[in-house]
Amino acid sequence: MDEEQKVKEIMRPTWPVFFMLWAAGAVPELILHFYSTKGGTTLWNCGVYFPVLIALVPAFLLFGFAWFVGNRKVSYGFFVGYSFLYAAFCGAQVVYYRIFNSFFSAMSMLQGGEAFQFTDSIFAGVLGTLPILVLTLATAVCVTVFCRKMFAPSKEQWYWGFVPVALALVFQIGAVLALPLFDGTGSMSAYDLYHNVTDKYLSVNKLGFATSFRLEMTYVITGKQPDGDIVIIAPPPTDPKPTDPTGDSTEPIKPVEYNKLDIDFEKLIAQAGDKTIKELHQYFSSQSASKKNDYTGMFEGCNLVLITAEAFSDKIIDPQRTPTLYKMMNEGMYLSNYYVPYWDVSTCDGEYAFLTGTLPKKNAISFQKTIGNSMPLTISQQLIKEGYGAYAYHGHTYTYYKRNQYLANLGYDYKGGRGGGLDVKKQWPASDVEVVDKSTGFYATKEPFVTYYMSISGHMEYSFTGNNMCYKNRHLVENEPYSDAIRAYIACQLEFEYSLELLMQRLEEAGTLQNTVFVITADHYPYGLKKEQYSELFGHKIEENFELYENGCIIYKPGMTPQVVDELCYSVDLLPTLSNLFGVEFDSRLYMGRDIFSDKAPLVVFNNRSWITDKGRYNTVTGEALANDGSPLSADYVKWVNSEVSNRFAVSARILDKDYWRILFG
């Protein structure tokens, strides 16, 4: 047998193994893609083709490795290990998506120990996706069963291993270069997600799990990620506002005052030695400050209670079911055109957006990164300067998400459950009523105060067997006309309702209720409900890119004039709005949101960089940009808003990374 025939004889039984290795990566990717496609995402997008193509790369590399090693058992071990590892990771993504409606990241894995506190949710997720998990493991099992005797590499021909390695390089480079052919190079395209920006869902959906995770691990290891460039472009021209044609108005002209601090940005720009700091100075100097308005100082000197309500939805508010919430909504200021985006780190990022007025950084636990940073723009720090005492409470584990550290950094005297100074019963979830009962004695008579509650009773799972709050209030929802999951969800939210009732009672007894302002917002929508279940509360099937995040926000002070505010706004707008309402000195140019009552145009930004303005909305998932009347938005307007959205993500990340407020304010 000549040399050429020997090579053919060696190669013949090996190539079927290669195709099985390719399938071991491609099949789980396809399963994950089809399982998780949602919200208008095109099913047959590049997420079908690119991961299948890129799965050839590790298959070629393993194939080449086997030639270099020349050992059947070692090669077989690597093949089986690779196949099961790939299937396990994709299966874990399926379970995580089933629970959180999102994908886990490298940062999520760093929080893995804390996540295991929610074993009931994990178990339910595994059971709910069991058929998918079995299907995901199928190719790994095939590799194990059929590849043991098929592969017979030869040490004498080790140099043939360079062929598949070279092919791996060709396919990797070729697939990346071909990205513009899939869906262009526009905002949140596969090309953009690979090179310029990050988004967990769209990245997995368009690039596949393996590529998305590889990119993110690179960011974690190097400490660098593409947060986007700060590019300042002028907005497109708008129609001028009509003026009084007579020109003889007799109303006195009020002097214009702005919510603006005396910051010499020109001097700061000239002195900046760091390029990033200089860019931040330039960005903020280009922003216009908002005017003071009729709401400026409306609550000056009042106490403030801030509440991030776990998985809260205003759709449960009802005069009989939730009389306290109903009273606060109808006798206070109700923000009816309000959105609460879902960010990557769910509750923690929801808190972050609300309390800091900036957008969470991708591939990071943003609030943890603030520990040690200067945070003077937060309402707690602003009111502490005015002589307020600051207090914070949460019923779950005191150190969860390092909440004990980042709330302390905002100036709060924080107490939490499980060793954190708040003696609440150890159960899942904890009772918000008990948290209020054990906490009000610390601050209720110590005016002026700013108090923050992160509620817990509304946490998933929504069932009467795995959730103590659902079980506790089960008898109160027996006649609700909903599915078991929705009735369980309402039952646990009733605990939050009763905590508010008790809170107002305690403050009334302390004589401080009449001078206290309450602000209630959600951290995120109740992702523990399936979309068809949550749709029951809406009365129709939910649209997943925008409507899913619709909510309401309540700002209430006893005796105030009731008001429904239909101004477009979202959770990031609350901090500058509160700064204006409490009459503190602040600079409106420095927030990623805006004072809701100001003259600045609204812009609601979502995690995947979709957005809504007073003129229309842009969906990055579908690429559709529609005006409020259903007609297409102008290309120039979409380009400008996309640029501003990109800037806000980039600026928010740089503020966090550079401890910018310390540099700006010394």
C-alpha positions in Angstrom: 0.0 0.0 0.0 1.6 3.3 -1.1 1.7 6.5 1.0 -1.4 8.0 -0.6 -3.5 4.9 0.0 -2.4 4.9 3.6 -3.5 8.4 4.1 -6.9 7.7 2.6 -7.3 4.6 4.7 -6.6 6.7 7.9 -8.8 9.5 6.9 -11.8 7.5 5.9 -13.1 6.6 9.4 -12.2 10.0 10.8 -14.3 12.4 8.8 -17.7 11.1 10.2 -16.3 11.9 13.6 -15.6 15.5 12.5 -19.2 15.9 11.3 -20.5 14.6 14.7 -18.3 17.1 16.5 -19.7 19.9 14.3 -23.2 18.7 15.1 -22.4 18.6 18.8 -22.0 22.4 18.7 -24.5 23.3 15.9 -27.5 21.4 17.2 -27.6 22.8 20.7 -27.2 26.3 19.2 -30.1 25.8 16.9 -32.3 24.4 19.8 -31.4 27.4 22.0 -32.2 29.8 19.1 -35.6 28.4 18.2 -36.5 28.0 21.9 -35.8 31.6 22.8 -36.8 33.6 19.7 -39.3 36.2 21.0 -40.7 39.7 20.7 -40.7 40.1 16.9 -37.2 38.7 16.5 -36.9 37.2 13.1 -36.8 33.4 13.5 -34.6 32.8 10.5 -32.0 35.5 11.1 -28.3 35.1 11.2 -28.7 33.3 14.5 -29.6 30.2 12.5 -26.7 30.4 10.0 -23.7 32.0 11.9 -23.6 29.6 14.9 -23.9 26.7 12.5 -21.0 28.0 10.5 -18.9 29.0 13.5 -19.4 25.5 15.1 -17.1 24.2 12.4 -14.2 26.0 14.1 -14.0 24.1 17.4 -14.7 20.9 15.4 -11.7 21.5 13.1 -9.5 22.4 16.1 -10.5 19.2 18.0 -10.0 17.2 14.9 -6.5 18.7 14.4 -5.7 18.2 18.1 -6.4 14.4 17.7 -4.0 14.1 14.8 -1.2 15.8 16.9 -1.9 13.6 19.9 -2.2 10.4 18.0 -3.9 8.7 20.9 -7.4 7.2 20.5 -8.4 7.3 24.2 -7.2 10.8 24.8 -8.9 12.1 21.7 -12.1 10.3 22.5 -12.1 11.8 26.0 -11.7 15.3 24.6 -14.5 14.7 22.1 -16.9 13.5 24.7 -16.0 16.2 27.2 -16.4 19.0 24.5 -19.8 17.6 23.4 -21.3 17.3 27.0 -19.8 20.7 28.0 -21.4 22.4 25.0 -24.7 20.7 25.7 -24.6 21.5 29.4 -23.9 25.2 28.8 -26.6 25.5 26.2 -29.0 23.5 28.4 -28.2 25.9 31.3 -29.0 28.8 29.1 -32.4 27.2 28.3 -33.2 26.8 32.0 -32.0 30.3 32.8 -34.1 31.7 30.0 -37.1 29.8 31.2 -36.7 31.4 34.7 -35.5 34.9 33.9 -36.5 35.5 30.3 -32.9 36.4 29.7 -29.5 34.6 29.3 -26.8 34.2 31.9 -23.5 35.9 31.4 -20.0 35.5 32.8 -21.0 38.0 35.5 -24.1 35.9 36.3 -21.7 32.9 36.9 -19.7 35.0 39.4 -23.0 35.3 41.3 -23.7 31.6 41.0 -23.5 30.9 44.7 -26.1 33.4 45.5 -28.3 32.2 42.7 -28.4 28.8 44.4 -30.5 30.3 47.2 -33.4 30.1 44.7 -33.2 26.3 44.3 -37.0 26.1 44.0 -36.9 28.3 40.9 -34.0 26.3 39.4 -35.8 23.0 40.0 -39.0 24.4 38.4 -36.9 25.6 35.5 -35.4 22.3 34.9 -38.7 20.5 35.0 -40.3 23.0 32.7 -37.6 22.5 30.1 -36.9 18.8 30.5 -37.8 17.8 26.9 -35.6 20.6 25.5 -32.7 19.5 27.8 -33.0 15.9 26.6 -32.9 17.1 23.0 -29.9 19.3 23.7 -27.9 16.3 25.1 -28.8 14.1 22.1 -25.7 14.9 20.0 -23.4 14.5 23.0 -24.8 11.1 23.6 -24.3 10.3 19.9 -20.7 11.3 20.1 -20.2 9.1 23.2 -21.8 6.1 21.6 -20.6 6.2 18.0 -17.2 7.8 18.1 -15.4 5.4 20.4 -14.2 3.0 17.7 -14.5 5.3 14.7 -11.5 7.5 15.2 -8.0 6.1 14.6 -5.4 8.9 14.2 -1.9 7.9 13.3 1.2 9.4 15.0 3.2 8.9 11.8 0.9 11.3 10.0 0.6 13.9 12.8 1.3 16.8 10.3 -2.1 16.2 8.8 -3.4 17.9 11.9 -2.4 21.3 10.4 -5.0 20.9 7.7 -8.1 21.1 10.0 -6.4 23.8 12.1 -5.8 25.9 9.0 -9.5 25.3 8.0 -10.6 26.4 11.5 -8.7 29.7 11.0 -10.2 30.2 7.5 -13.8 29.6 8.7 -13.3 31.8 11.8 -12.0 34.7 9.8 -14.5 34.1 6.9 -17.5 34.0 9.2 -16.6 37.2 10.9 -15.9 39.0 7.6 -19.3 37.7 6.3 -21.2 39.3 9.2 -22.3 42.4 7.2 -23.9 40.0 4.7 -26.4 38.6 7.3 -28.1 41.8 8.4 -25.9 44.8 7.5 -23.8 46.9 9.9 -26.6 49.0 11.5 -27.4 49.4 15.1 -27.6 46.1 17.0 -26.9 44.1 13.8 -24.8 41.0 14.1 -21.8 43.0 13.0 -22.5 45.7 15.5 -22.9 43.2 18.3 -19.6 41.5 17.4 -17.5 44.6 17.2 -19.1 47.6 18.9 -21.8 46.9 21.5 -23.1 44.2 23.8 -26.6 42.9 24.5 -27.1 39.5 26.0 -30.3 38.5 24.3 -29.6 39.9 20.8 -26.0 38.6 20.9 -27.0 35.1 21.7 -29.9 35.3 19.2 -27.8 36.6 16.4 -24.3 35.3 17.0 -25.0 32.2 19.0 -24.2 31.2 22.6 -20.6 30.2 22.1 -19.5 33.4 20.3 -21.4 35.6 22.6 -20.0 33.9 25.7 -16.4 33.9 24.2 -16.7 37.7 23.6 -18.0 38.3 27.1 -15.2 36.2 28.7 -12.7 38.3 26.8 -14.2 41.4 28.2 -14.2 40.0 31.8 -10.6 38.8 31.5 -9.2 41.9 29.9 -11.3 44.3 31.8 -12.2 46.0 28.5 -15.4 45.9 26.5 -16.9 47.9 23.6 -19.0 50.4 25.5 -19.3 52.4 22.3 -17.9 55.7 21.3 -19.2 59.1 22.4 -20.2 60.9 19.2 -22.0 64.2 19.6 -24.2 65.1 16.6 -26.7 68.0 16.3 -30.3 67.0 16.4 -32.3 67.3 13.2 -34.2 70.6 12.8 -37.7 70.8 14.2 -40.7 73.0 13.4 -40.5 76.2 15.4 -43.1 76.8 18.0 -45.8 79.3 17.1 -45.5 82.8 18.6 -48.1 85.3 19.6 -49.0 87.1 16.3 -50.0 90.3 18.1 -46.8 90.6 20.1 -48.7 92.5 22.8 -48.9 89.9 25.6 -49.4 91.7 28.9 -48.2 88.8 31.1 -44.9 89.6 33.0 -41.9 87.8 31.8 -40.5 85.6 34.5 -36.7 85.3 34.8 -35.5 81.9 33.5 -33.7 79.8 36.0 -32.0 76.5 35.3 -31.2 73.4 37.3 -27.6 73.9 36.7 -24.4 74.1 38.8 -21.5 76.4 38.2 -19.2 74.0 36.4 -16.4 75.4 34.2 -16.3 72.7 31.6 -14.1 74.7 29.3 -11.4 74.9 31.9 -11.9 71.2 32.8 -11.6 70.2 29.2 -8.4 72.2 28.8 -6.9 70.6 31.9 -8.0 67.0 31.3 -5.0 64.7 30.8 -7.1 61.6 30.4 -8.8 61.1 27.1 -11.9 59.5 28.5 -12.4 62.2 31.2 -12.0 64.8 28.5 -14.7 63.1 26.4 -17.0 63.1 29.4 -16.4 66.8 30.1 -17.2 67.5 26.4 -20.3 65.4 26.4 -21.8 67.1 29.5 -20.9 70.6 28.3 -22.8 69.9 25.1 -26.0 69.1 27.0 -28.6 71.7 27.7 -29.8 72.2 31.3 -33.6 72.1 32.0 -35.5 75.0 33.4 -36.9 75.2 36.9 -40.6 74.8 36.8 -43.8 75.0 38.8 -42.9 71.7 40.5 -39.4 72.9 41.7 -39.2 72.7 45.5 -42.8 71.3 45.7 -41.6 68.8 48.5 -38.8 70.9 49.9 -38.2 69.9 53.6 -40.4 66.8 53.4 -39.4 63.3 54.5 -38.9 60.8 51.7 -39.7 57.1 51.5 -38.3 55.4 48.4 -39.6 51.9 47.5 -38.3 49.6 44.9 -41.2 47.0 44.7 -40.1 43.5 43.7 -41.7 42.5 40.4 -44.5 45.0 41.0 -47.1 45.7 38.3 -49.7 48.5 38.6 -52.1 46.1 36.9 -52.9 44.5 40.3 -54.1 47.8 41.8 -57.8 47.6 42.7 -60.0 49.5 45.2 -61.1 46.4 47.0 -58.0 44.2 46.6 -55.4 46.9 47.3 -57.1 49.9 48.9 -53.8 51.5 50.2 -52.2 51.4 46.7 -55.4 52.5 45.1 -55.6 55.5 47.5 -52.0 56.4 46.9 -52.4 56.2 43.1 -55.7 58.2 43.0 -54.8 60.8 45.6 -51.2 61.3 44.6 -49.2 61.8 41.5 -49.6 58.8 39.2 -47.2 58.4 36.3 -49.4 56.5 33.8 -47.1 56.5 30.7 -44.2 55.0 32.6 -41.8 52.2 31.7 -39.5 50.0 33.8 -36.9 48.3 31.5 -35.5 44.9 32.4 -31.7 45.2 32.7 -29.2 42.4 32.6 -28.8 42.1 36.4 -32.6 42.2 37.1 -33.3 43.6 40.6 -29.9 45.0 41.3 -29.8 46.9 37.9 -33.4 48.0 38.5 -32.3 49.6 41.8 -29.3 51.1 40.1 -31.3 52.8 37.3 -33.7 54.2 39.9 -31.3 55.4 42.6 -28.4 56.6 40.4 -30.2 58.1 37.3 -27.7 56.3 35.0 -27.9 53.2 32.8 -26.4 50.0 34.0 -23.2 48.9 32.5 -23.2 45.8 30.3 -21.3 42.7 31.6 -21.0 44.1 35.1 -22.9 44.4 38.3 -23.0 48.1 38.2 -24.0 48.8 41.8 -21.1 46.7 43.0 -18.7 48.8 40.9 -20.0 52.0 42.7 -18.6 50.7 46.0 -15.9 53.2 46.9 -17.0 55.6 44.1 -18.2 59.1 44.9 -22.0 59.2 44.4 -23.1 62.8 45.1 -25.9 63.0 42.6 -28.1 60.4 44.4 -31.1 61.7 46.3 -29.8 60.2 49.5 -26.5 62.1 49.3 -28.2 65.3 48.2 -30.6 65.2 51.2 -27.9 64.2 53.7 -26.2 67.5 52.7 -29.5 69.2 53.8 -29.4 67.5 57.2 -31.5 64.4 56.6 -30.9 61.0 58.2 -30.7 58.2 55.7 -32.0 54.6 56.3 -32.4 51.5 54.2 -34.0 48.1 54.7 -34.4 44.8 52.9 -35.8 41.5 54.2 -33.6 39.1 52.3 -29.9 38.2 53.0 -28.1 41.3 54.2 -25.1 40.9 51.9 -26.9 39.7 48.7 -25.5 41.5 45.7 -23.2 43.3 48.3 -26.2 45.5 49.0 -24.7 46.2 52.5 -21.8 47.9 50.8 -23.3 49.8 48.0 -26.2 51.2 50.0 -23.7 52.3 52.7 -21.8 54.0 50.0 -24.9 56.1 49.2 -25.0 57.2 52.8 -27.7 54.9 54.1 -27.7 53.2 57.5 -28.7 49.8 56.1 -30.2 46.9 57.9 -31.2 43.6 56.2 -32.2 40.0 57.0 -30.0 37.0 58.0 -27.5 38.7 60.2 -27.9 42.3 59.0 -29.6 43.8 62.0 -33.2 43.3 60.9 -34.6 40.4 62.9 -37.1 38.9 60.4 -38.2 35.3 60.1 -36.0 33.2 57.9 -38.4 32.1 55.1 -38.7 32.5 51.4 -39.6 35.1 50.5 -39.5 37.3 53.6 -42.5 39.3 54.6 -42.5 43.0 53.7 -45.0 43.5 56.6 -42.5 42.1 59.0 -39.7 44.3 57.5 -41.8 47.4 58.1 -42.8 46.2 61.5 -39.1 45.8 62.5 -37.7 48.9 60.8 -40.0 51.9 61.5 -38.8 52.3 65.0 -35.3 53.2 63.7 -36.4 56.4 61.9 -40.1 57.2 62.1 -39.7 60.1 64.6 -36.3 61.3 63.4 -37.2 64.1 60.9 -36.1 64.8 58.3 -35.4 61.4 56.9 -34.9 59.7 53.6 -35.7 56.0 53.8 -35.2 53.3 51.2 -37.0 50.0 51.1 -36.2 47.2 48.6 -39.2 44.9 49.0 -39.0 41.1 48.7 -42.5 39.6 49.2 -43.4 39.8 45.5 -40.5 37.6 44.4 -41.0 34.5 42.2 -41.9 31.5 42.1 -45.6 32.3 41.9 -47.1 29.1 43.3 -49.0 28.3 46.5 -46.5 25.5 47.4 -43.1 27.1 46.9 -43.7 30.7 48.1 -44.6 31.5 51.7 -46.2 34.8 50.8 -48.4 33.2 48.1 -49.4 30.5 50.6 -50.0 33.0 53.4 -52.5 35.1 51.4 -54.0 32.2 49.3 -57.4 32.5 50.9 -57.7 36.1 49.8 -57.4 35.4 46.1 -59.5 32.2 45.8 -62.2 34.1 43.8 -59.9 36.0 41.5 -60.8 35.2 37.8 -57.3 34.2 36.8 -55.0 31.2 36.5 -53.3 29.8 39.5 -50.0 31.6 38.6 -51.7 35.0 38.5 -53.6 34.4 41.7 -50.4 33.4 43.4 -48.7 36.5 42.0 -51.5 38.7 43.4 -51.3 36.9 46.7 -47.7 37.7 47.3 -48.1 41.3 46.1 -50.9 41.6 48.8 -48.1 41.3 51.4 -46.5 44.4 49.8 -50.0 46.2 50.0 -50.3 45.4 53.7 -46.8 46.6 54.4 -47.7 50.0 53.0 -50.8 50.1 55.1 -48.7 49.3 58.2 -46.0 51.8 57.2 -48.5 54.7 56.9 -50.1 53.6 60.2 -46.7 53.7 62.0 -45.8 57.1 60.5 -49.2 58.4 61.5 -48.5 57.3 65.1 -45.1 59.0 65.0 -46.7 62.2 63.8 -44.6 62.3 60.6 -47.0 60.9 57.9 -48.4 64.2 56.7 -44.9 65.5 55.9 -43.7 62.3 54.1 -43.5 61.7 50.4 -43.7 58.1 49.1 -42.2 57.0 45.7 -43.1 53.5 44.5 -41.6 51.9 41.4 -40.8 48.4 40.3 -37.4 46.9 39.8 -38.6 44.9 36.7 -41.7 43.3 35.4 -42.7 39.9 36.9 -40.6 37.8 34.7 -41.5 34.8 36.9 -44.7 34.7 35.0 -45.0 33.3 31.5 -46.0 35.8 28.9 -49.4 34.3 28.4 -50.0 34.4 32.2 -48.9 38.0 32.5 -51.1 38.9 29.5 -54.1 37.9 31.7 -53.6 41.1 33.7 -53.4 43.2 30.5 -56.5 41.6 29.0 -54.7 40.8 25.7 -51.5 39.3 24.4 -48.5 41.4 25.4 -46.2 43.0 22.9 -42.8 41.9 24.1 -40.4 44.7 23.1 -42.2 47.7 24.6 -45.5 46.8 26.2 -44.0 44.2 28.5 -42.2 46.9 30.4 -45.2 49.3 30.8 -45.9 50.0 34.4 -46.9 52.8 36.7 -45.1 54.9 39.3 -46.7 56.5 42.3 -45.5 59.7 44.0 -47.7 60.4 47.0 -48.0 62.8 49.9 -51.0 62.9 52.1 -53.2 65.9 51.2 -51.6 66.7 47.9 -53.6 67.6 44.8 -54.2 64.4 42.8 -52.7 64.3 39.4 -52.4 61.8 36.5 -49.2 62.5 34.6 -49.3 61.1 31.1 -45.8 62.4 30.2 -43.6 59.7 28.7 -41.0 58.7 31.3 -39.2 55.8 32.9 -37.3 54.7 36.0 -34.1 56.5 35.0 -36.1 59.8 35.0 -37.0 59.5 38.7 -33.8 60.8 40.3 -33.6 64.1 38.5 -37.4 64.5 39.0 -37.0 64.0 42.7 -34.1 66.4 42.9 -36.3 69.1 41.3 -39.3 68.3 43.5 -37.2 68.5 46.7 -35.6 71.8 45.6 -32.0 70.6 46.0 -29.3 72.2 43.9 -28.4 69.8 41.1 -27.2 69.9 37.5 -29.8 68.5 35.1 -27.1 68.0 32.4 -25.4 65.2 34.4 -28.2 62.6 34.4 -29.1 60.0 31.8 -32.8 60.8 32.5 -34.6 64.1 32.8 -36.9 65.9 35.2 -40.3 64.7 34.0 -41.8 68.1 34.6 -39.1 70.0 32.7 -39.0 71.3 29.1 -36.6 68.6 27.9 -37.8 66.1 25.4 -38.5 62.6 26.7 -36.4 59.6 25.7 -37.1 56.1 27.2 -34.1 53.7 26.6 -34.4 49.9 26.8 -31.7 47.3 27.5 -31.5 46.3 23.8 -31.2 50.0 22.7 -34.8 50.1 21.5 -36.3 53.5 22.4 -39.4 55.6 22.6 -39.7 59.4 22.3 -42.6 61.8 22.0 -42.4 61.4 18.2 -42.3 57.6 17.9 -40.4 54.4 18.6 -37.5 52.3 17.3 -37.3 48.5 17.7 -33.8 47.2 17.4 -35.1 43.6 17.2 -37.1 44.2 14.0 -35.4 47.4 12.8 -38.8 49.1 12.6 -39.0 52.8 13.2 -42.5 54.2 13.4 -43.9 57.6 14.3 -46.9 57.9 16.6 -49.3 57.9 13.7 -47.8 54.7 12.3 -45.9 56.4 9.5 -42.1 55.8 9.2 -39.8 58.1 11.2 -37.3 60.1 9.2 -33.9 58.5 8.8 -32.1 61.6 10.2 -34.2 61.5 13.3 -33.6 57.8 13.9 -29.9 58.3 13.3 -29.8 61.1 15.9 -31.7 59.3 18.6 -29.7 56.1 18.0 -26.5 58.2 18.5 -27.9 59.7 21.7 -28.9 56.3 23.0 -25.4 55.0 22.3 -23.9 58.0 24.0 -26.0 57.4 27.1 -24.8 53.8 27.4 -21.2 54.8 26.8 -21.3 57.8 29.2 -22.9 55.7 31.9 -20.2 53.0 31.6 -17.4 55.6 31.7 -18.9 57.4 34.7 -18.8 54.1 36.6 -15.3 53.0 35.4 -13.6 56.3 36.0 -15.3 57.4 39.3 -16.1 60.5 37.3 -18.2 62.3 39.9 -15.2 62.3 42.2 -13.1 63.9 39.5 -15.8 66.4 38.5 -16.6 67.5 42.1 -13.3 66.9 43.7 
